[in-house]
Amino acid sequence: VIPAQELLQIRSKVDEVFVHDELYEYIVALMQATREHPMIELGVSPRGTIAMVRMVKAIAFLKMRDYVTPEDVQRVLPAVAGHRIVLNAKARVGHVAREDILKQVLDSVKKPSVMQR
């Protein structure tokens, strides 16, 4: 348990974590890919996209960095998107795992090679 003021300070520091424009574009492309995947009936919403940005900033902060990397995005995608996607009947009948589909999504979008600032 931490005091509320300390939690607010941490939250403020997380908000200050830098996300390169190419990483914003990468996140949006990944979320769009969930909406276009042939085995996903319902992809990640705009609200899920915002949650993704918040989560990658938090991961970077926990790793004591003030910037986000493409690897942060890849690491967080299953946790953020896994429960937000709805698989279609073909995927459910075929017992296709959400993790496998999200791996396909990651493989379908080119990872940016941004340098830290």
Disulfide bonds with the S-S distance in Angstrom:
none
